[in-house]
Amino acid sequence: MRRRFFVLGAPLALAACAAEPVWAPDDLVQRMRYRHNGPPRLTLLTMRNVGSGKGAHSALMINARERVIWDPAGSFKHPSIPERNDVIIGVTPQIEQYYISYHSRETFYTEIQEVDVPLEVAEQALQLAYAYGAVPKTQCSTATGRILQQLPGFEFIRPVMFPEKLAAQFAEVPGVRTREYRESDSDNNSGVLNEIVVNPQR
């Protein structure tokens, strides 16, 4: 299956990982905020090499009063999707799938580990993500671990440099459910950005 790209009115802009501040305008943020009707939840997303299983990136989807993806030092960029210093705002089911599909290909797959938490824990994670600031390249797992270890029930987690080691710790949280998402498209994704055009689902 070729990778699905949900193009929201403009070409995807791929950016190098960097600790440069990003601050979406207020009007876009308010227009795109999304409240998911599911339970409060933390979802650790780990991009793993198909051959070795080694991790390449860590991100944390947070469902609280709004649903966001904490994407430290990530390259997922689109002008229609607001970001504030590595916090992707307005994560509808469509944007969630867009994000996961963007990272999954013949050489990498996405490991999805989710756990339901009390609302106050999800809210604390949301506040910590917004307050953290832009993350330097290669620090995605370290930054995510620092957020997690401040949360009740996650205090045992230690910041680590390698995404697969963070995922192994997260797997020890009671109630974690794990699944994998794979796609078989080539790493050379030129020419496929406009394959599917989907309007945002509000």
Secondary structure, 3 states (H helix, E strand, C coil): CCCCCEECCCCCCCCCCCCCCCECCHHHHHHHCCCCCCCCEEEEEEEEECCCCCEEEEEEEEECCCEEEECCCCCCCCCCCCEECCEEECCCHHHHHHHHHHHCCCCEEEEEEEEECCHHHHHHHHHHHHHHCCCCCCCHHHHHHHHHCCCCCCCCCCCCCCHHHHHHHHCCCCCCEEEEECCCCCCCCCCCCCCEECCCCC
